[in-house]
């Protein structure tokens, strides 16, 4: 059984858009076939530990407990759908496909993860887990 604990979460807001056109022979852009989508969304990244991989050693002689934590991991990364705003320009010669929205949301989540990583989410999670364990013990 897996027991994951998220010891820190970070929030992000990302705006990302993409223009898509049709091509002839994969390299000649067909004029007048461009559609575009721009999405702005906020999201949450949660990082923490798989506590089933935690190792606990008790030294009875010195009355100390040693805890070895597993490697910190990404537990979740998702867009908060209530925050999504979208502007689009459809084209009758190249209608927007659902897969385009999926690609943009995937890119927003990737960019959001990079944003919270650059702000030190893993270091903050590492500090928080020490406080959590101290409270439990």
C-alpha positions as CSV (number, residue, x, y, z in Angstrom):
1,X,0.0,0.0,0.0
2,X,1.3,3.4,-0.9
3,X,1.0,6.3,1.5
4,X,1.9,9.6,0.0
5,X,2.1,12.8,2.0
6,X,2.3,16.2,0.3
7,X,4.5,18.4,2.5
8,X,4.2,21.5,0.4
9,X,2.2,23.0,-2.5
10,X,2.8,25.9,-4.8
11,X,0.5,27.9,-7.0
12,X,1.1,29.3,-10.4
13,X,-0.7,31.3,-13.1
14,X,0.3,30.9,-16.7
15,X,-0.8,32.3,-20.0
16,X,0.0,30.3,-23.1
17,X,-1.3,30.4,-26.6
18,X,-0.6,28.7,-29.9
19,X,-1.4,29.4,-33.5
20,X,-2.1,26.4,-35.8
21,X,-2.2,26.4,-39.5
22,X,-2.7,23.8,-42.2
23,X,0.3,22.8,-44.3
24,X,0.7,21.4,-47.8
25,X,3.3,18.6,-48.0
26,X,4.1,19.2,-44.3
27,X,6.2,22.3,-45.0
28,X,4.2,24.8,-47.1
29,X,1.9,26.9,-45.0
30,X,-1.6,27.4,-46.5
31,X,-2.5,31.0,-46.2
32,X,-5.8,31.8,-44.5
33,X,-5.9,28.6,-42.5
34,X,-4.6,29.8,-39.1
35,X,-6.6,29.3,-35.9
36,X,-5.4,30.4,-32.5
37,X,-6.1,29.7,-28.9
38,X,-4.8,31.5,-25.8
39,X,-5.5,30.1,-22.3
40,X,-4.8,31.7,-19.0
41,X,-5.1,29.4,-16.0
42,X,-4.0,29.0,-12.4
43,X,-2.9,25.7,-11.0
44,X,-1.5,23.9,-8.0
45,X,1.6,21.7,-7.7
46,X,2.0,19.3,-4.7
47,X,5.2,17.7,-3.8
48,X,6.1,15.3,-1.0
49,X,7.1,11.8,-0.1
50,X,6.0,8.1,-0.4
51,X,6.0,7.4,3.3
52,X,5.9,3.6,2.7
53,X,9.5,4.0,1.7
54,X,10.5,5.8,4.9
55,X,13.1,4.0,7.1
56,X,12.9,4.4,10.9
57,X,15.7,3.3,13.2
58,X,15.5,3.5,17.0
59,X,18.7,3.7,19.0
60,X,17.7,2.5,22.4
61,X,21.1,3.3,23.9
62,X,21.0,7.0,23.1
63,X,17.2,7.3,23.1
64,X,17.3,8.7,19.5
65,X,15.1,8.0,16.6
66,X,16.6,8.2,13.1
67,X,14.3,8.8,10.1
68,X,15.5,8.4,6.5
69,X,13.1,9.9,4.0
70,X,12.8,8.7,0.4
71,X,13.5,11.1,-2.5
72,X,11.0,13.9,-2.7
73,X,8.5,13.5,-5.6
74,X,5.9,15.3,-7.5
75,X,2.5,14.2,-6.1
76,X,0.1,16.3,-8.2
77,X,0.0,19.1,-10.7
78,X,-3.4,20.3,-12.0
79,X,-5.2,23.3,-13.4
80,X,-7.9,24.9,-11.3
81,X,-10.7,24.9,-14.0
82,X,-12.7,27.7,-12.4
83,X,-9.7,30.0,-13.2
84,X,-9.5,29.2,-16.9
85,X,-10.1,32.0,-19.4
86,X,-9.8,31.3,-23.0
87,X,-9.7,33.4,-26.2
88,X,-9.8,31.7,-29.5
89,X,-10.0,32.5,-33.2
90,X,-11.5,29.7,-35.1
91,X,-11.1,29.2,-38.9
92,X,-13.6,27.5,-41.1
93,X,-10.7,26.1,-43.2
94,X,-9.0,24.8,-40.1
95,X,-11.4,24.3,-37.2
96,X,-10.0,24.1,-33.7
97,X,-9.7,20.5,-32.5
98,X,-10.0,19.4,-28.9
99,X,-6.5,18.0,-28.9
100,X,-5.2,21.6,-29.4
101,X,-6.8,22.6,-26.0
102,X,-5.2,19.5,-24.4
103,X,-1.8,20.4,-25.7
104,X,-2.0,23.9,-24.4
105,X,-3.2,22.8,-20.9
106,X,-0.4,20.2,-20.8
107,X,2.1,23.0,-21.6
108,X,0.5,25.3,-19.0
109,X,1.0,22.5,-16.4
110,X,4.6,22.0,-17.5
111,X,5.3,25.8,-17.4
112,X,3.6,26.0,-14.0
113,X,5.8,23.2,-12.6
114,X,8.9,25.0,-13.8
115,X,7.6,28.2,-12.1
116,X,7.1,26.7,-8.7
117,X,10.4,24.7,-9.0
118,X,12.2,28.0,-9.7
119,X,10.7,29.3,-6.4
120,X,12.1,26.5,-4.4
121,X,9.1,24.2,-3.9
122,X,11.3,21.2,-3.1
123,X,13.4,23.0,-0.5
124,X,10.2,24.2,1.2
125,X,8.7,20.7,1.1
126,X,11.9,19.3,2.7
127,X,11.7,21.9,5.5
128,X,8.0,21.3,6.1
129,X,8.3,17.5,6.4
130,X,10.7,18.0,9.3
131,X,8.1,20.1,11.1
132,X,5.4,17.5,10.3
133,X,7.5,14.6,11.7
134,X,8.4,16.6,14.8
135,X,4.7,17.2,15.5
136,X,3.9,13.5,15.0
137,X,6.7,12.4,17.3
